[in-house]
Amino acid sequence: MSYKRIGDYIRLVSNRNNDWSITNLLGVNIYKNFMPSVANTSGVDLSKYKIFEKVNLLQTLCM
């Protein structure tokens, strides 16, 4: 069986919410689905959060 490095198929993406363009915070539930966050985000600095786009994951899986 021929194995290939996973690094040949994925790339690191690290986008932060530096400009506060994203205000809709989502979490991941026990079924690994995105859902609206239930956390109290009042007063939380969202610029430190990473932005995850579903498109990035799909592009990786479809390669």
VEXLUMLUM-563180 format. One record per residue (C-alpha): chain; x, y, z; residue in one letter; residue number from 1. Coordinates in nm, 4 decimals, always signed. Layout:
<pt ch="A" X="X" Y="Y" Z="Z" aa="A" i="NUM"/>
...
end
This chain:
<pt ch="A" X="+0.0000" Y="+0.0000" Z="+0.0000" aa="M" i="1"/>
<pt ch="A" X="+0.1333" Y="+0.3396" Z="-0.0956" aa="S" i="2"/>
<pt ch="A" X="+0.1021" Y="+0.6144" Z="+0.1663" aa="Y" i="3"/>
<pt ch="A" X="+0.1109" Y="+0.9858" Z="+0.0938" aa="K" i="4"/>
<pt ch="A" X="+0.1841" Y="+1.2677" Z="+0.3319" aa="R" i="5"/>
<pt ch="A" X="-0.1271" Y="+1.4487" Z="+0.4546" aa="I" i="6"/>
<pt ch="A" X="+0.0649" Y="+1.7733" Z="+0.4078" aa="G" i="7"/>
<pt ch="A" X="+0.0395" Y="+1.7224" Z="+0.0325" aa="D" i="8"/>
<pt ch="A" X="-0.3380" Y="+1.7640" Z="+0.0585" aa="Y" i="9"/>
<pt ch="A" X="-0.3920" Y="+2.0302" Z="+0.3246" aa="I" i="10"/>
<pt ch="A" X="-0.2504" Y="+2.3697" Z="+0.4067" aa="R" i="11"/>
<pt ch="A" X="-0.2472" Y="+2.5748" Z="+0.7221" aa="L" i="12"/>
<pt ch="A" X="-0.4945" Y="+2.8626" Z="+0.7234" aa="V" i="13"/>
<pt ch="A" X="-0.4878" Y="+3.1028" Z="+1.0157" aa="S" i="14"/>
<pt ch="A" X="-0.7257" Y="+3.3924" Z="+0.9622" aa="N" i="15"/>
<pt ch="A" X="-0.8045" Y="+3.6090" Z="+1.2636" aa="R" i="16"/>
<pt ch="A" X="-1.0985" Y="+3.8447" Z="+1.3110" aa="N" i="17"/>
<pt ch="A" X="-0.8619" Y="+4.1455" Z="+1.3373" aa="N" i="18"/>
<pt ch="A" X="-1.0987" Y="+4.3928" Z="+1.1740" aa="D" i="19"/>
<pt ch="A" X="-1.4058" Y="+4.2722" Z="+1.3678" aa="W" i="20"/>
<pt ch="A" X="-1.5795" Y="+4.1874" Z="+1.0400" aa="S" i="21"/>
<pt ch="A" X="-1.7361" Y="+3.8756" Z="+1.1945" aa="I" i="22"/>
<pt ch="A" X="-1.9793" Y="+3.9173" Z="+1.4830" aa="T" i="23"/>
<pt ch="A" X="-2.1783" Y="+3.5948" Z="+1.4435" aa="N" i="24"/>
<pt ch="A" X="-2.0015" Y="+3.3458" Z="+1.6723" aa="L" i="25"/>
<pt ch="A" X="-2.0614" Y="+2.9761" Z="+1.6084" aa="L" i="26"/>
<pt ch="A" X="-1.9645" Y="+2.6762" Z="+1.8160" aa="G" i="27"/>
<pt ch="A" X="-1.9417" Y="+2.3048" Z="+1.7440" aa="V" i="28"/>
<pt ch="A" X="-2.1829" Y="+2.0645" Z="+1.9116" aa="N" i="29"/>
<pt ch="A" X="-2.1224" Y="+1.7011" Z="+2.0115" aa="I" i="30"/>
<pt ch="A" X="-2.2291" Y="+1.5898" Z="+1.6622" aa="Y" i="31"/>
<pt ch="A" X="-1.9523" Y="+1.8060" Z="+1.5088" aa="K" i="32"/>
<pt ch="A" X="-2.2056" Y="+2.0451" Z="+1.3542" aa="N" i="33"/>
<pt ch="A" X="-2.1816" Y="+2.4221" Z="+1.3636" aa="F" i="34"/>
<pt ch="A" X="-2.4402" Y="+2.5917" Z="+1.5804" aa="M" i="35"/>
<pt ch="A" X="-2.4944" Y="+2.9404" Z="+1.7234" aa="P" i="36"/>
<pt ch="A" X="-2.2827" Y="+2.9935" Z="+2.0329" aa="S" i="37"/>
<pt ch="A" X="-2.4617" Y="+2.9746" Z="+2.3665" aa="V" i="38"/>
<pt ch="A" X="-2.1786" Y="+3.1575" Z="+2.5432" aa="A" i="39"/>
<pt ch="A" X="-2.2235" Y="+3.5105" Z="+2.6722" aa="N" i="40"/>
<pt ch="A" X="-2.0065" Y="+3.7115" Z="+2.4310" aa="T" i="41"/>
<pt ch="A" X="-2.0849" Y="+4.0517" Z="+2.5757" aa="S" i="42"/>
<pt ch="A" X="-1.7558" Y="+4.2302" Z="+2.6375" aa="G" i="43"/>
<pt ch="A" X="-1.5509" Y="+3.9546" Z="+2.4681" aa="V" i="44"/>
<pt ch="A" X="-1.2703" Y="+4.0606" Z="+2.2320" aa="D" i="45"/>
<pt ch="A" X="-1.3722" Y="+3.8805" Z="+1.9107" aa="L" i="46"/>
<pt ch="A" X="-1.0608" Y="+4.0040" Z="+1.7280" aa="S" i="47"/>
<pt ch="A" X="-0.8632" Y="+3.7211" Z="+1.8902" aa="K" i="48"/>
<pt ch="A" X="-1.0910" Y="+3.4534" Z="+1.7480" aa="Y" i="49"/>
<pt ch="A" X="-0.9931" Y="+3.2576" Z="+1.4387" aa="K" i="50"/>
<pt ch="A" X="-1.2197" Y="+3.2686" Z="+1.1362" aa="I" i="51"/>
<pt ch="A" X="-1.3062" Y="+2.9253" Z="+1.0001" aa="F" i="52"/>
<pt ch="A" X="-1.4774" Y="+2.9083" Z="+0.6648" aa="E" i="53"/>
<pt ch="A" X="-1.6627" Y="+2.5937" Z="+0.5665" aa="K" i="54"/>
<pt ch="A" X="-1.5317" Y="+2.6428" Z="+0.2131" aa="V" i="55"/>
<pt ch="A" X="-1.1740" Y="+2.5794" Z="+0.3325" aa="N" i="56"/>
<pt ch="A" X="-1.2701" Y="+2.2395" Z="+0.4706" aa="L" i="57"/>
<pt ch="A" X="-1.4645" Y="+2.1452" Z="+0.1579" aa="L" i="58"/>
<pt ch="A" X="-1.1779" Y="+2.2397" Z="-0.0689" aa="Q" i="59"/>
<pt ch="A" X="-0.9464" Y="+2.0200" Z="+0.1339" aa="T" i="60"/>
<pt ch="A" X="-1.1801" Y="+1.7205" Z="+0.1316" aa="L" i="61"/>
<pt ch="A" X="-1.2550" Y="+1.7418" Z="-0.2414" aa="C" i="62"/>
<pt ch="A" X="-0.8932" Y="+1.7462" Z="-0.3550" aa="M" i="63"/>
end
